[in-house]
Amino acid sequence: MDKQKLIEEIKRLKEEKNAVILAHYYTIGDIQDIADFVGDSLALAQQAAKSTADVIVMCGVHFMGETCKILCPEKKVLVPDLEAGCSLADSCPAEDFGAFVKAHPGYTVLSYVNTTAAVKYYTDIVVTSGNALKIVNSLPKDEKIIFAPDRNLGSYINAVTGREMLLWDGACHVHEQFSTEAILKLKEEHPNAKVLVHPECKRPVVLLADKVGSTAVLLKFAVEDDCQEFIVATESGILHEMMRQAPQKSFIPVPPEVSEGSIGCSCNECAYMRLNTLEKLYNCLQKEAPEIFVDEEIIERAKLPIDRMLELSK
């Protein structure tokens, strides 16, 4: 089936099944273009929570589908590919994290939305890169906090707030690969460009930024700022929306760090996000599978920290 036919069939099936298609900024442009809503993790959770559709199709990664199911247990939640995981979520196994929390009684547990439903079970408040700083600042200065799983985001928040949160040692494989050398080289080639950096990046990279923030924050800054050229250190899928909203501006992806002798690409892509394709989206809607299932006990407990996040993010 050619691309245009696929698009037509996806739209037909979506209407037929009263489905809504949600897509993360890191998915490919074709997926973003056909989605009913495109956003970062926080915005997608907010959309799922208020959706009136019978079927939610989450084009992103597995934990995002789980978040939708937790928020909408009565709805059918589908994902185009169950293998679309997340290196950051994988860096925090639920059993190990549960033991870690138990070993540190008296701590308020903040976990990034980029975790499994089972990890959220042990969590007091879920956060995203877009609201983590606000939520941490809302807690008393002397509150003991566990922050998981992203050590880079946690370290950034500690540096900004002066806190000493206890950090889980996890990271995103995409954002870990950005290097200061690559950014400095691009700055030499584009001296007037501003550097946009996601807080999941390592601290030396963050220190080179003109703006640090979630994908939604970086997008808003890029569109509204007077600068006409930007060097972007986050997953390259966001460039699609940046170019759509500000076609007159230039956006330069920072390449991943590569070892000597290897061949690098010009951008840094999440292989998991790239598993979302039009063909898989079509099959997903047609067969109403793969479907996301979450244990009822986990849904009941994991919904509490997500609801608290949504309330604190208003």
C-alpha positions as CSV (number, residue, x, y, z in Angstrom):
1,M,0.0,0.0,0.0
2,D,1.5,3.4,-1.0
3,K,1.9,6.2,1.5
4,Q,-1.2,8.2,0.5
5,K,-3.4,5.2,0.6
6,L,-2.0,4.3,4.0
7,I,-2.9,7.8,5.3
8,E,-6.4,7.6,3.9
9,E,-7.0,4.2,5.5
10,I,-5.6,5.3,8.9
11,K,-8.0,8.2,8.9
12,R,-10.9,6.0,7.9
13,L,-10.1,3.5,10.6
14,K,-9.7,6.2,13.2
15,E,-13.2,7.6,12.5
16,E,-14.7,4.1,12.3
17,K,-13.3,3.1,15.7
18,N,-13.6,6.4,17.4
19,A,-9.9,6.5,18.0
20,V,-7.5,9.3,18.8
21,I,-3.9,9.2,17.7
22,L,-1.3,10.7,20.1
23,A,2.3,11.1,19.0
24,H,5.5,12.2,20.8
25,Y,7.7,14.9,19.2
26,Y,10.4,12.3,18.8
27,T,8.5,10.2,16.3
28,I,9.0,10.5,12.5
29,G,7.4,13.4,10.7
30,D,4.8,11.2,8.9
31,I,3.5,10.0,12.3
32,Q,3.4,13.5,13.7
33,D,1.5,14.8,10.6
34,I,-1.3,12.3,10.9
35,A,-1.6,12.5,14.7
36,D,-4.6,14.3,16.4
37,F,-2.2,15.6,19.0
38,V,1.6,15.9,19.1
39,G,3.4,16.8,22.4
40,D,5.9,15.9,25.1
41,S,5.3,13.4,27.8
42,L,3.4,15.8,30.1
43,A,1.1,17.1,27.3
44,L,0.4,13.5,26.1
45,A,-0.6,12.5,29.6
46,Q,-2.9,15.5,29.9
47,Q,-4.5,14.7,26.5
48,A,-5.0,11.0,27.4
49,A,-6.6,12.0,30.7
50,K,-9.3,14.2,29.0
51,S,-9.8,12.1,25.9
52,T,-13.4,11.1,25.0
53,A,-12.3,8.6,22.4
54,D,-13.0,4.8,22.8
55,V,-9.5,3.9,21.6
56,I,-6.2,5.7,22.3
57,V,-3.3,4.9,20.0
58,M,-0.1,6.1,21.6
59,C,2.7,6.6,19.0
60,G,5.7,6.8,21.2
61,V,7.3,4.2,23.5
62,H,5.9,1.6,25.8
63,F,5.8,3.5,29.1
64,M,3.7,6.2,27.4
65,G,1.1,3.6,26.5
66,E,1.1,2.4,30.1
67,T,0.6,6.0,31.3
68,C,-2.4,6.3,29.1
69,K,-3.8,3.0,30.4
70,I,-3.3,4.1,34.0
71,L,-5.2,7.3,33.4
72,C,-7.9,5.7,31.2
73,P,-8.3,2.1,32.4
74,E,-11.7,1.8,30.8
75,K,-10.4,2.6,27.3
76,K,-8.6,0.4,24.9
77,V,-5.0,1.6,24.6
78,L,-3.0,0.6,21.6
79,V,0.7,1.0,20.5
80,P,2.0,0.4,17.0
81,D,4.9,-1.7,18.3
82,L,5.3,-3.3,21.7
83,E,9.1,-3.4,21.2
84,A,9.3,0.4,21.3
85,G,10.9,0.6,24.7
86,C,13.0,3.2,26.5
87,S,16.6,3.0,27.6
88,L,15.9,5.3,30.5
89,A,13.0,3.2,31.8
90,D,15.1,0.1,31.3
91,S,17.8,1.6,33.5
92,C,15.4,1.4,36.5
93,P,14.1,-2.1,37.0
94,A,11.0,-2.1,39.3
95,E,12.3,-4.8,41.7
96,D,15.6,-3.0,42.2
97,F,13.9,0.4,42.6
98,G,11.4,-1.0,45.1
99,A,14.3,-2.3,47.2
100,F,16.1,1.1,46.9
101,V,13.0,2.9,48.2
102,K,12.6,0.5,51.0
103,A,16.2,1.0,52.1
104,H,15.6,4.8,52.3
105,P,12.6,5.3,54.5
106,G,11.4,8.8,55.1
107,Y,12.1,10.0,51.5
108,T,9.5,11.5,49.1
109,V,9.9,9.5,45.9
110,L,9.9,11.5,42.6
111,S,10.1,9.4,39.5
112,Y,10.3,10.6,35.9
113,V,7.4,9.7,33.7
114,N,9.9,7.7,31.6
115,T,9.5,4.7,33.9
116,T,7.4,1.6,33.9
117,A,4.0,1.4,35.6
118,A,5.6,-0.9,38.2
119,V,8.2,1.8,39.1
120,K,5.4,4.3,39.4
121,Y,3.8,2.0,42.0
122,Y,6.7,3.0,44.4
123,T,6.4,6.7,43.5
124,D,4.8,9.6,45.4
125,I,4.9,12.1,42.5
126,V,5.6,11.6,38.9
127,V,7.5,14.3,37.1
128,T,8.4,15.2,33.5
129,S,11.3,17.3,32.2
130,G,8.8,20.1,31.7
131,N,7.5,20.2,35.3
132,A,10.2,18.5,37.5
133,L,11.8,21.8,38.6
134,K,8.4,23.3,39.5
135,I,7.4,20.2,41.4
136,V,10.7,20.0,43.3
137,N,10.4,23.7,44.2
138,S,6.9,23.1,45.5
139,L,8.3,20.8,48.2
140,P,9.7,22.0,51.5
141,K,13.4,22.9,51.3
142,D,14.3,20.3,54.0
143,E,12.3,17.4,52.4
144,K,14.4,14.3,51.7
145,I,13.8,13.3,48.1
146,I,14.7,10.3,46.0
147,F,14.8,11.3,42.3
148,A,14.7,8.6,39.6
149,P,15.8,7.4,37.2
150,D,17.6,10.1,35.2
151,R,20.8,11.2,37.0
152,N,21.4,14.0,34.5
153,L,18.0,15.6,35.0
154,G,18.3,15.1,38.8
155,S,21.8,16.6,38.8
156,Y,20.5,19.6,36.8
157,I,17.7,20.2,39.3
158,N,20.1,19.8,42.3
159,A,22.4,22.4,40.7
160,V,19.6,24.9,40.0
161,T,17.8,24.5,43.4
162,G,20.7,23.8,45.7
163,R,19.0,20.6,46.8
164,E,20.8,17.3,47.5
165,M,18.2,14.9,46.1
166,L,19.3,11.2,46.2
167,L,19.7,10.2,42.6
168,W,19.1,6.9,40.9
169,D,21.9,6.1,38.5
170,G,20.0,5.9,35.2
171,A,20.2,7.8,31.9
172,C,18.8,8.1,28.4
173,H,21.1,6.6,25.7
174,V,20.2,9.4,23.2
175,H,20.9,12.4,25.5
176,E,24.0,10.7,26.9
177,Q,25.6,10.7,23.5
178,F,25.8,14.5,23.0
179,S,29.3,15.9,23.4
180,T,30.6,19.3,24.2
181,E,33.1,18.9,21.3
182,A,30.3,18.5,18.7
183,I,28.5,21.6,20.0
184,L,31.6,23.7,20.1
185,K,32.4,22.7,16.6
186,L,28.9,23.7,15.4
187,K,29.2,27.0,17.3
188,E,32.4,27.8,15.3
189,E,30.5,27.1,12.1
190,H,27.4,29.0,13.2
191,P,28.5,31.7,15.6
192,N,25.1,33.5,15.7
193,A,23.2,30.3,16.6
194,K,21.7,29.7,20.0
195,V,22.1,26.3,21.7
196,L,19.0,24.4,22.9
197,V,19.7,21.6,25.3
198,H,17.4,19.0,27.0
199,P,18.1,18.5,30.7
200,E,18.7,14.8,30.3
201,C,22.0,15.7,28.7
202,K,25.3,15.5,30.7
203,R,26.2,18.6,32.8
204,P,29.1,19.8,30.5
205,V,26.6,19.9,27.6
206,V,24.0,21.7,29.7
207,L,26.5,24.4,30.6
208,L,26.8,25.3,26.9
209,A,23.1,25.9,26.5
210,D,21.4,29.2,25.8
211,K,18.2,27.5,26.8
212,V,17.6,24.3,28.8
213,G,14.2,22.7,28.9
214,S,11.8,19.9,27.8
215,T,11.0,19.4,24.2
216,A,7.9,21.7,24.6
217,V,10.0,24.4,26.3
218,L,12.7,24.2,23.6
219,L,10.1,24.4,20.8
220,K,8.4,27.4,22.3
221,F,11.7,29.2,22.8
222,A,12.8,28.4,19.2
223,V,9.6,29.7,17.8
224,E,9.4,32.9,19.9
225,D,13.0,34.0,20.2
226,D,14.4,36.5,17.7
227,C,17.4,34.3,16.9
228,Q,17.2,32.8,13.4
229,E,19.5,29.8,13.9
230,F,19.5,27.1,16.6
231,I,21.8,24.2,17.5
232,V,19.5,21.5,19.0
233,A,20.8,18.9,21.5
234,T,17.8,16.6,21.9
235,E,16.3,13.8,19.9
236,S,16.1,15.0,16.3
237,G,12.4,14.3,15.8
238,I,11.6,17.6,17.4
239,L,13.1,19.4,14.4
240,H,10.0,18.4,12.4
241,E,7.7,20.5,14.6
242,M,10.3,23.3,14.9
243,M,10.6,23.6,11.2
244,R,6.8,23.4,10.8
245,Q,6.2,26.2,13.3
246,A,9.2,28.4,12.2
247,P,9.9,27.6,8.6
248,Q,12.0,30.7,8.2
249,K,14.5,29.6,10.8
250,S,17.4,27.1,10.7
251,F,17.7,24.2,13.1
252,I,20.9,22.2,13.3
253,P,20.8,18.8,15.1
254,V,23.8,18.0,17.3
255,P,25.3,14.6,16.1
256,P,25.9,11.9,18.7
257,E,29.4,11.3,20.0
258,V,31.1,8.5,18.1
259,S,34.1,6.4,18.8
260,E,37.3,6.8,16.8
261,G,37.1,5.1,13.4
262,S,33.3,4.7,13.5
263,I,30.8,6.3,11.1
264,G,28.5,8.8,12.8
265,C,25.3,10.3,11.5
266,S,24.4,13.9,11.4
267,C,21.6,13.6,14.0
268,N,20.8,11.7,17.2
269,E,17.8,9.5,16.9
270,C,15.9,7.2,19.3
271,A,15.7,3.8,17.6
272,Y,12.7,3.0,19.8
273,M,10.7,6.0,18.6
274,R,11.6,5.1,15.0
275,L,9.7,1.8,15.4
276,N,6.5,3.8,15.0
277,T,5.7,3.8,11.2
278,L,2.6,4.4,9.1
279,E,2.4,0.7,8.2
280,K,2.4,-0.3,11.9
281,L,-0.1,2.4,12.8
282,Y,-2.5,1.1,10.1
283,N,-2.1,-2.5,11.3
284,C,-2.6,-1.4,14.9
285,L,-5.9,0.3,14.1
286,Q,-7.1,-2.5,11.8
287,K,-6.4,-5.3,14.3
288,E,-6.8,-3.3,17.5
289,A,-3.5,-4.7,18.6
290,P,-0.9,-4.6,20.2
291,E,-2.9,-3.6,23.2
292,I,-1.5,-2.3,26.5
293,F,-2.5,-4.1,29.7
294,V,-1.6,-3.0,33.2
295,D,-2.4,-5.0,36.4
296,E,-5.3,-3.4,38.2
297,E,-3.4,-3.2,41.5
298,I,-0.6,-1.3,39.8
299,I,-3.1,1.0,38.0
300,E,-4.8,1.9,41.3
301,R,-1.5,2.7,43.0
302,A,0.4,4.2,40.0
303,K,-2.5,6.6,39.2
304,L,-2.0,8.5,42.4
305,P,1.4,10.0,41.6
306,I,0.4,10.8,38.1
307,D,-2.8,12.5,39.2
308,R,-0.7,14.5,41.7
309,M,1.7,15.5,38.9
310,L,-1.2,16.7,36.7
311,E,-2.7,18.7,39.6
312,L,0.7,20.3,40.4
313,S,1.2,21.1,36.7
314,K,-2.0,23.2,36.3
